[in-house]
Amino acid sequence: TNLDRYLRQGFTILNGSRGALKDICEKYKGAVIIQVEVPAELLRERLQARARESSSDIDARLARGIALKVLNPKILNFINHKAINESTNEFVALLRNLSNH
């Protein structure tokens, strides 16, 4: 798979689909999964500001996000609701914390 190829190349941080998460967790037992979430109304505002999707596309995307939300105690949840600099700093701190374990 692409994931196997990336891991052989030394990649350790990947962006993946929540739909593939179950398979990834089963195959890569030691993987640390971070689910990045944005509150629905904030995500709607961000997507509308980008103006790349229609209102109906945004509605469908938000519905998919709710349907695919994973509730699992082994998964770390990162709430991306702050300004980009602050969220970036917090996410990097989370990654650094994980690398120290």
Protein Blocks (a to p, Z undefined) as FASTA:
>chain_A
ZZlmmmmnopabdcddfklmmmmmmmmmmbccddddddfklmmmmmmmnopacfklmmmm
mmmmmmmpccdfkbccdddfbcfklmmmmmmmmmmmmmmZZ
